Amino acid sequence: MRSRVIAIVTSLALLGIGCVGLHEFQYRGFRDALPGELAVSRLVDIGREPGLLNLLIVSYLIGMPADSCGAALFELTAETKRRIDAGGLGFLATARESRSASAGQRLAYDEWRPTPLPKEWLSVDSDWLWTGVVCAGLDRNMKQQLRAAAVHPGGYYSRSHRGATLVVFPEHALVIYSWWD
């Protein structure tokens, strides 16, 4: 009986360590897709389709390329928010390259533009958001907050040559990295 309890406790501890490690892996991976000028304090939310387990099974075990889409929402540091508030597009002018390389190449972002996002990115359906964010599985409140910010001035957006989108909402201290492969 005692060995069974030890095995269960050990398994739970390993599972907990694995979850913390996965969170850190995702945080660093998606943070590194952001330009260095966009300092972030924490990962607010992340979601994707297919899910990570599904993606791993299809990509690595079966060996088929797996398309995915999703978004990672980060909280901007207070200093970064202050700099964006003060400098706007001027501050973001140099934020055009990811922190590190992915697949041997850094993401290069287009020139930043002010929100509102282009109308063709959003539909009349109140749940529809821009590419990648639509399949992130965000809760209704977050979707409403993002949609409201996306259709008004005060934010900024850019796209990479590889299809990723960055949207910054200084008012909410958020930067959203989204993709659609």
HELIX and SHEET records of a PDB file:
HELIX    1   1 ARG A    2  ARG A   31  1                                  30    
HELIX    2   2 LEU A   52  LEU A   56  1                                   5    
HELIX    3   3 ILE A   57  ILE A   62  3                                   6    
HELIX    4   4 ALA A   78  GLY A   87  1                                  10    
HELIX    5   5 LEU A   89  LEU A   92  1                                   4    
HELIX    6   6 LYS A  119  TRP A  121  5                                   3    
HELIX    7   7 VAL A  133  CYS A  135  5                                   3    
HELIX    8   8 ARG A  140  ALA A  150  1                                  11    
HELIX    9   9 PRO A  170  HIS A  172  5                                   3    
SHEET    1   A 6 VAL A  40  GLU A  49  0                                        
SHEET    2   A 6 CYS A  69  LEU A  76 -1                                        
SHEET    3   A 6 LEU A 174  TRP A 180 -1                                        
SHEET    4   A 6 THR A 165  PHE A 169 -1                                        
SHEET    5   A 6 TYR A 156  ARG A 159 -1                                        
SHEET    6   A 6 ARG A 113  PRO A 114 -1                                        
SHEET    1   B 2 GLU A  97  SER A 102  0                                        
SHEET    2   B 2 GLN A 105  ALA A 108 -1                                        
END                                                                             
